[in-house]
Amino acid sequence: MLCRNCGKGFCYGCGKPLYNHKSEQCIRDEELKSVRQADVVKQIQKEVMAPGVRNYLCPSCHQQNPKMGNNNHIFCWACQVHYCALCRKVVRKSSEHYGPRRCKQHTVDPEIPPAKEGW
């Protein structure tokens, strides 16, 4: 699968760059062989754009990534960068970014209102 932003290939199953798979087998390799690339793209879009899912643009490649639960630490599956959902800065070490006087690593997001029908 190719990233829309940078054009690099990556594995949908595990998120690793494709060149990492030359010497090792992906856990989901056999499963993914049976799925067409267009179907995989549609599935990603469906998961990322699902109602109730908050997405945050990666500060590095601008790919949308979902926030998992209350954790503000986000991993970009496209460019492999870790970043903060609150300040959108790249996070190199969690212990240096999150803390009492810094960004909180876990926060509850406000509810996302349901989409109005007819729009």
URRA-V568960 format. One record per residue. PSI is psi in degrees with one decimal (999 if undefined). Layout:
BEGIN
psi: [PSI:PSI]
END
This chain:
BEGIN
psi: [145.6:141.9:135.1:-29.4:-45.6:-12.2:1.7:146.9:142.8:160.9:123.8:-31.7:-42.5:-7.6:-1.5:149.0:147.2:-32.5:-18.7:-13.1:-0.6:-39.1:-2.4:157.9:136.7:144.2:-38.9:16.8:-50.9:-40.3:-41.6:-26.1:-29.1:-6.1:131.3:151.2:-39.8:-38.1:-37.2:-44.3:-44.4:-39.5:-42.9:-46.9:-39.5:-43.9:-42.8:-35.2:9.1:146.3:138.2:-4.8:125.0:129.9:145.2:131.8:134.8:132.6:-16.8:-51.9:-3.9:22.7:140.6:134.7:137.2:147.6:129.1:110.2:-134.2:5.6:122.1:-3.5:115.7:140.8:125.6:117.5:-21.1:-46.4:2.5:25.2:143.8:137.0:167.6:131.6:-25.3:-48.7:-7.7:24.4:149.6:135.3:114.4:-42.3:122.5:-39.5:-22.4:-14.9:-43.7:142.2:-179.9:-37.2:13.2:-163.5:145.2:134.2:-28.0:123.0:151.7:128.5:149.2:154.5:142.3:122.6:144.4:149.1:140.7:138.7:146.8:-1.4:999]
END
